[in-house]
Amino acid sequence: MSSQIEIQNINNYDKEYNELMKRIQHIKVTSQTLMLVLEYVIEIVEKIDNLKGNKKKGLAILLIKKVVDNSDMDEEDRKLCITMINNGIVGDTIDLVINAVNGKLDFSDVIETGSRCCMFVLFKFLQDNNKLNIKKKVKK
């Protein structure tokens, strides 16, 4: 499913984006805080009455993508966040949260989404560790 098809123009939702930015102003947006930002995104999108289902999900994805694009995080972290968005981890997490709220939580969905998130956290850890080792070698 393409969020581009679901929501034609994110600029129609500047009010929601601005509300989101006010609510997350105390958060430094990084790959480690992306799920916290997503929590605020879901709260804001859920208040929109004229959107339902996949259109709300599409808007949520576009909003979080816009937050990532406009953040001051380093490029490696931004790439990781965009990968998490483009590979469906953010969308799957939205589905997981909505299903939990609606009492339709499937344990296998929890395992799958958790496994995918853990994979990216591990990737980020290894990437940061590699950078640290390179810096140590350069100093020697």
C-alpha positions as CSV (number, residue, x, y, z in Angstrom):
1,M,0.0,0.0,0.0
2,S,1.4,3.4,-0.9
3,S,0.8,6.3,1.4
4,Q,1.2,8.5,-1.7
5,I,-2.0,7.1,-3.1
6,E,-4.0,7.3,0.2
7,I,-3.2,11.0,0.9
8,Q,-2.8,13.2,-2.2
9,N,-1.4,16.3,-0.5
10,I,0.1,16.4,3.0
11,N,0.1,20.2,2.8
12,N,-3.7,20.0,3.4
13,Y,-2.7,18.8,6.9
14,D,-0.4,21.7,7.9
15,K,-2.5,22.2,11.1
16,E,-1.9,18.7,12.2
17,Y,1.8,18.9,11.3
18,N,2.2,22.1,13.3
19,E,0.3,20.6,16.3
20,L,2.7,17.6,16.1
21,M,5.8,19.8,16.0
22,K,4.5,21.7,19.1
23,R,3.9,18.4,21.0
24,I,7.3,17.0,20.1
25,Q,9.4,20.1,20.5
26,H,11.0,18.7,23.7
27,I,12.1,15.6,21.8
28,K,15.3,15.3,19.8
29,V,14.1,13.2,16.8
30,T,16.4,10.3,16.2
31,S,16.0,6.6,15.3
32,Q,15.8,5.9,19.0
33,T,12.9,8.3,19.6
34,L,11.0,7.6,16.4
35,M,8.5,5.4,18.1
36,L,7.8,8.1,20.7
37,V,7.2,10.5,17.9
38,L,4.9,7.9,16.3
39,E,2.8,7.8,19.5
40,Y,2.1,11.6,19.1
41,V,1.4,11.2,15.4
42,I,-1.2,8.5,16.1
43,E,-2.9,10.6,18.8
44,I,-3.1,13.6,16.4
45,V,-4.3,11.6,13.3
46,E,-6.9,9.7,15.4
47,K,-8.7,13.1,16.0
48,I,-9.3,13.6,12.3
49,D,-12.9,12.7,11.6
50,N,-13.0,12.9,7.8
51,L,-10.3,10.2,7.4
52,K,-10.8,6.5,8.0
53,G,-8.6,3.4,8.1
54,N,-5.8,3.3,5.6
55,K,-6.1,7.0,4.9
56,K,-5.3,7.8,8.5
57,K,-2.4,5.4,8.4
58,G,-1.1,6.9,5.2
59,L,-1.3,10.4,6.7
60,A,0.5,9.2,9.9
61,I,3.3,7.8,7.7
62,L,3.6,11.0,5.7
63,L,3.6,13.1,8.9
64,I,6.4,11.1,10.5
65,K,8.3,11.1,7.2
66,K,8.1,14.9,7.1
67,V,9.3,15.1,10.8
68,V,12.3,13.0,9.9
69,D,13.0,15.0,6.7
70,N,12.9,18.3,8.6
71,S,14.8,17.1,11.7
72,D,18.4,18.0,12.4
73,M,19.6,14.4,13.0
74,D,22.7,13.2,11.3
75,E,22.4,11.6,7.8
76,E,23.1,8.0,8.9
77,D,20.3,8.2,11.5
78,R,18.0,9.8,9.0
79,K,18.7,7.0,6.5
80,L,17.9,4.5,9.2
81,C,14.6,6.2,10.0
82,I,13.6,6.4,6.4
83,T,14.5,2.7,6.0
84,M,12.2,1.9,8.9
85,I,9.4,3.9,7.3
86,N,9.9,2.6,3.8
87,N,10.3,-1.0,4.9
88,G,7.0,-1.0,6.6
89,I,8.1,-1.1,10.2
90,V,6.4,2.2,11.0
91,G,3.2,1.1,9.2
92,D,3.2,-2.3,10.9
93,T,3.7,-0.6,14.3
94,I,0.7,1.6,13.5
95,D,-1.4,-1.5,12.7
96,L,-0.1,-3.1,15.9
97,V,-1.2,-0.1,18.1
98,I,-4.6,0.2,16.4
99,N,-5.3,-3.5,16.7
100,A,-4.3,-3.4,20.4
101,V,-6.6,-0.5,21.0
102,N,-9.4,-2.3,19.2
103,G,-8.8,-5.6,21.1
104,K,-7.8,-7.4,17.9
105,L,-4.2,-8.0,18.8
106,D,-2.6,-11.1,17.1
107,F,0.4,-12.4,19.0
108,S,2.2,-13.4,15.8
109,D,1.9,-9.8,14.6
110,V,3.5,-8.6,17.8
111,I,6.4,-11.1,17.3
112,E,6.9,-10.1,13.7
113,T,6.8,-6.4,14.3
114,G,9.0,-6.7,17.4
115,S,11.5,-8.8,15.5
116,R,11.8,-6.3,12.6
117,C,12.3,-3.4,15.1
118,C,14.9,-5.3,16.9
119,M,16.7,-6.0,13.7
120,F,17.0,-2.3,13.0
121,V,18.1,-1.5,16.5
122,L,20.9,-4.2,16.2
123,F,21.9,-2.7,12.8
124,K,22.1,0.8,14.4
125,F,24.2,-0.6,17.3
126,L,26.6,-2.3,15.0
127,Q,26.9,0.7,12.8
128,D,27.6,3.0,15.8
129,N,30.1,0.5,17.1
130,N,31.9,0.4,13.7
131,K,32.1,4.2,13.7
132,L,33.6,4.2,17.2
133,N,36.2,1.5,16.1
134,I,37.2,3.6,13.1
135,K,37.6,6.7,15.2
136,K,39.8,4.8,17.6
137,K,42.0,3.5,14.8
138,V,42.4,7.0,13.3
139,K,43.5,8.4,16.7
140,K,46.3,5.7,17.0
